[in-house]
Amino acid sequence: MEVLNIGVLASGRGSNFQAIIDAADSGIIKGVTIRVLLTDTPNAYAIERARIHGIESVVALPKEFGSRDEYFSYLAEEMRKRGIGLIVLAGFMRIVGKPLINAFPNRIMNIHPALLPSFPGLHGQKQAADYGVRISGCTVHFVDEGMDTGPVIIQAAVPVTPDDNEASLSERILHCEHRIFPEAIRLFAEGRISVSGRKVLISGVPAPEGFLIWPPPGC
């Protein structure tokens, strides 16, 4: 199997980054190498996670570039130089620019703490709790130029209790994020994901198991 080189973009603590590292180290995801972490935050704890696991990290500050396009062109070039085949956003707090999307079409994954297309953008957990929905969850999707609008790869559903708030719901959803993000990467690494229009097709897994986990194992 050809090795899939993964590049990670993160802005904060990087708990999903750690989940991906752990899944690769344990053999849950086979045939992958996490080559680089790129971050826009000099004090992001994700940098420490990369250091502990011997992963290269690069800090790239948007203010040091002349425009948003220049910044994302730089990120694309850094990924290309390292032979990256898949980019994952592990808490990257910026809308990805066109130069990076064009360089890696359907090869950039993000995870969002809600069942898209409901509650996109920031604080999806708070939006769900405040709205009073009975079910929320998390979504792994490919990245396009919109805010959390790309094709859905896999989702996990999480019940919302009447006394939930942003913190309590966020904690339960995060456990599920740590399960389904590595799963989506595993399916990609095994060549089982294809995209047809807005639909992501997963070979070798009967619906709905390949698209919705209910309840997610361990969540």
N, C-alpha and C positions, 0 to 999 in steps of 0.2 A: 504494500500500500504506500502510495506517495504521501510524504509528510505534508500536512497542512500547517503553514505558518500563520499564526494569529497575532494581530496587533490589537492592543486595548487602548481605548480612550477613557479617561476617568478624571473627575474633578475633585473628588472628596475621599471618603474613607475607604471605598473600594471593597465593600463586603461581597458584591457579586464577582468582582475580580478574584477575590480569595476563593469563592465557591468554584470558579472555573479552574483555578490553579489546583485546588484539591481534587477535582474530578479528573484532571489530566494526570496528576501524580498517582492517583489510586487506580488508574486504568479504566475508569468509567468512560472517559473519552480517549480513544486510541488513535494513534497516528497524527498527533498534533504537537506542535511546539509553540509555546507562547514566546514570541521573539522580542516584543517591545511594549512598554507602556509609554504613551504620550499623554501628558497632562498640561492643563492650562493653569494649574494652581501649584505654586512652589512648595507649599507646606501640606499638600495633600497626603493623607496617611497611605494612600495607594502606593506612593513612592517607597515607603518603608516595606510594604508587602513585597514589592518587586525586588528590593535589595535582599530581603531574607531568602527569597527563592532564586536568586541569581539571574533575575530578568533585567535586561537593560531598561532604563527609564530616561525619558527626554522631557524637559520642561520647555514648552513653547508658549510664550505669552502673547496674546492677540495684540496688545498695545505696541509691541515691537514691530508690527507689520503695517504697511501702508493702507491696507484695506482688508475687509473680510475675505474677499476672494484670494488675496495673497496669502492670508493665513491658512486657508484650507488647501490651497495649492501646495504650500509647504508641507502640511500634514500628508497630503497624497504622495508627495515625492519621498518623504521619509518612510512611508509604508512600502512604496515601490522598491526603494533601495534595499529593503530587507526581505523582499520576496513574499510579502504578506498576501495570503489568499482569502482571509476573512478578517474583517474588523468588527470588534464588539464594543459597544458603548456600555460601560459599567459605571453609570452615574456621571456621565459627561453632560454638563449643564449648559450646553449650547445647541442650537439648531444647526445641523450639519449643512455646510455650504455646498453649492453645486460642483465646484472643482473636485471635491472628494467623492461626492456621489457619482459623478460622471466617470471617475477613474475606477470605481469599485461598484458597478451596478449590481444590485441584488447580492452584494457581498459585504454589506454593513448591517449588523443586527443591533437592535436596542431592546431593552426590557422596560415596560411601563407598569406601574402599580395600580392598574385598573383593567377592566375588561373593555378594551377598545372595540368600537369607537366611542364608548361612553367615557367621560371624564378625562379627556386629553390634557396635556400641559402639566403645570406644577400642581402639587398637592392633590393628586388623584384620590388618595385615601380619604382626605378631609372632604373632598367633593362628594364622595360616595356616602360617607357617614352622615354628612349634613343633608344630603338629598333624601335619605331614608330608604335606599334600596335594600333589598333582602340578600342579594348576592353581589359580591364584587370579586376581585382577584387580580391577576396579573397577565400580561401579554408579552410574548416575544414577537417582534415584527421586523421586517426589513425596513430600512430607512429610505425615505424619499425626501423631497424638499419641503414637505409640510411638517406640522407639529404632530407627531405620533399618528401619521396617516398612512404609513406604508403597509404592504400586504402582511396579514397576520400569519405567523408560523405555528405557534402553539399557545394555548391559554390554560390557566388553572383557575378554578372557581373557588371562592372562599366565602362562607356565610358571613353576613353582617348581623350582629346582635343588636337589640334595641338600645343597649347601654354603651355601644361602641363609640369611641372618639377617634381622632386621627392617630393618636399614639397606639392604642390597642389594636386597631385594625391594621396599622402599618406593620406592627410586629408579626402578626399572623401572615400577612401577605408576603413579608420579606422571606419567611421560611420557604414559601412556595417559589419565590423568585430564585432562590438558591438551588431549587430542584429543576425547574423547567429551562433555565438559561443553559446549563450544561447539556441538558437533553437536546435542545435545539442545535447546539454546536455539534453534538455527537451525530445527529442525523445529517447535518451539512457535511461533516468530515467523511461520512460513509457514502456520500454522493446520492442520498435518498431524497433530496429536496429539489424541486423544480418550481418555477413560477409561470403561471399562465394568466396574463392579465392581472387582476387583483387577487387571484387565488393561488395559494401555495399548496402544491401537491406533494404528498409524502408517500414514497413507494414502500411496499412491504408491511404497512401497518394499516389494519382495517379502521375505517371511521367508526365511532368517534375517537378511538383511543389515540390516533395520531394527531388529533387536533385539539381535543379538550381533555384535561385530566380532572376527573371528579370521583372521589376526592384525591388530590395528589398524594402519592406515597410519602409518608412522613410529615405531612402538613396538618 
